[in-house]
Amino acid sequence: MLRRFWKPVAATALFVGTPTYLYYRYYSKQRANTVEIPVRLRGEDGKPIISTRTFPMLSQSAVNERLHEHAKQESMRRGGTKWCINTASVAANDPIEDAHAHAIVARDPDDPLAPGDWLFFAVMDGHAGPHTSRLLSKTLINAVVLELSNLINDTKGSRGFWRSTVRGPDTISLAIQKAFTKLDEELISAPLKLLGANFDKEDLKSGQIPDLSQHPLALPLMLPAISGSCALMAVFDTAKQDLYVACSGDSRAVAGVWEEDENGNGLWRVEVLSEDQTGRNPMEHKRIQSEHPPDEAEDVIVRGRVLGGLEPTRAFGDARYKWPREVQDVLNTAFLVGNNKPLRPPPTSFKTPPYVTATPVVTHRALPFTEMANGFAQPKSSAPRFIVLATDGLWDRLTSEEVVSLVGGALQGLTGAVSRSELCTLAPTSSGSVSTVEGKGQRLKDDDHVQTNSWSFGDDNLGVHLIRNAFGGGDQHALRRLMSIPYPHARRYRDDTTVTVVVWKDEDGTEDVVTASARPGEEAMIDSKPPSSANDRSSVKAKL
């Protein structure tokens, strides 16, 4: 009886179950190869609604291609020190709003401090468009070089600076500050100068504003002024063994120094070289309040942002927070309305501009970071050291300690997947003399940024290595998912991210040697000489 009953039941289960199983396998496979995200849309009634969008998941090889797309490495030996420069950028915006630059300037042989070099490295984090950051990538280092040239005793020639005895750290820091400030003043005033040069007597008499929207310089001058960019620069003076870091905005610089105790046990000391400059930084909040009338004290910083809008408190451009309201109206009419690019009005609490400055905070450190810490001996000259300059897209997802440990572990030769707990043992860190001042309300910790359990080691380029671990690390699925979200939706999950890692180590030998690697089809470039005059602000690069 049971046998007769079992046969039709088994047949039915087979008939029904097999298609269900196949459907489940197919559907699961489809979901594994796609990314679903919520997207805010406008409904038929004009009200916002949330809809789900599905995008194809990138393959691991496609992700690797994107991570390395804008990556470069350069290696050189200058006077007995080997320098390795790693850069990488990954976009969330289209086009990317980040930029970077570097230059290397050798002292003349007859300089009293020769031999030695000046090395300049900078990253720029643009916002409201790429125009300001792109301009800074071509001009900021040159502006600092030109300002430093004013420190010479004999100012007759532009080459005098490189032959003179450079003054102390305070003077150098002030010169770097002035270079940033003066460049921003030029950037902000350029549209006003163009307008003044095109005002005729009739316009002045009638009070009419000329339409200059089709002038060839209208947008090239206005767009870098009204968009904005943070800037972070490291300046090495190898002759005097000094490092200067200038920060305008919320990009960050950290250094890692290998230290060993008497028993040969070592760790990486984390030296934080800049503060995140946003309204959530208590010092920045206090500074801005002090620069405006008491009745604005509650309005200058709202929810950690300048006037409730801009997050960084220091930046180039951002003329909406710098020009008086009347000036904004005039320049908008003259240059932008005719181009169908009207300027957004300033915030309602806008009363006593400027609210944002490009003047950086400059810190000075003696190399090779000789301060003793935690009972460890002074670092040996042959010990590896590195500095990381990165836009806030990296710091949204990694701490200063994690970044130093990840770079330190790579320099120690770690490969493959390493658990978080293992890395703390394999590449331990200690705190330096300054702690990180976080400029964000909180790092990304929501469902779209699930903390992975392991790190990934294997990228030769240290910039790529850091970005990979910021976006997923050893969790390839999480990495693929995040990298698969396209513009413009990607910006809700990650920011443009640019990283420069500079590693240096003293070696025997003094012969200058340079090698570089770039993607196929690209020319390797290395910066070499200072500009020849105050009017020469072209990029100081020479092809290898």
Buried (B, 14 or more C-beta within 10 A) or exposed (E): EEEEEEEEEEEEEEEEEEEEEEEEEEEEEEEEEEBEBEEEEEEEEEEEEEEEEEBEBBEEEBBBEBBBEBBBBBBBBBBBBBBBBBBBBBBBBEEBBBBBBBBBBBBEEEBEBBBBBBBBBBBBBBBBBBBBBBBBBEBBBBBBBBBBBEBBEEEEEBBBBBBBEBBEBEEBBBBBBBBBBBBBEEBBBBBBEBBEEBBEEEEEEEEEBBEBBEBEBBBBBBBBBBBBBBBBBBBBBBBBBBBBBBBBBBBBBBBBBBBBEEEEEBBBBBBBBBBBBBBBBEEBBEBBBEEBEEEBEEBBBBEBBBBBBBBBBBBBBBBBBBBEEEBBBBBBBBBBBBEEBEBEEBBEBBBEBBBBBBBBBBBBBEBBBEEEBEEBEEBEBEBBBBBBBBBBBBBBBBBBBBBBBBBBBBBBEBEEBBBBEBBBEBBBBBBBEBEBBBBBEEEBEEEBBEEBEBBBBEBEBBBBBBBBBBBBBBBBEBBBBBBBBBEEBBBBBBBBBBBBBBBBBBEEEEEEEBEBEBEEEEEBBBBBBBBEEEEEBEBBBEEE
